[in-house]
Amino acid sequence: KSKTNIDKLGIGSTSQSSRKGIGYVLSSGFQQGGLRGLYRGITPTVLGILPYSGTAFTINEQAKLKITRIMHREPTTIERL
């Protein structure tokens, strides 16, 4: 069975290394795989976020346009949220 980088670092286990924090994880990841190792696997994450982000952005922009047309004013801060 192939171990992931997180498995190799002992994250989630009861070992002492899992208690050292994010700094330890980042430095160990960088030492093991360099800068490329830190970003390994980010592509699926970004591709998963893009549809959500695009949809949320579009809905928000359309809502602001509707408020402007119907109310004849700029949306308030609360309405922009």
Secondary structure, DSSP 4 states (H G I P E B T S, - for coil): -PPPHHHHHTTTSSSGGGGS-HHHHHHHHHHHHHHHHHSTTHHHHHHHHHHHHHHHHHHHHHHHHHHHHHHSSPPPHHHH-
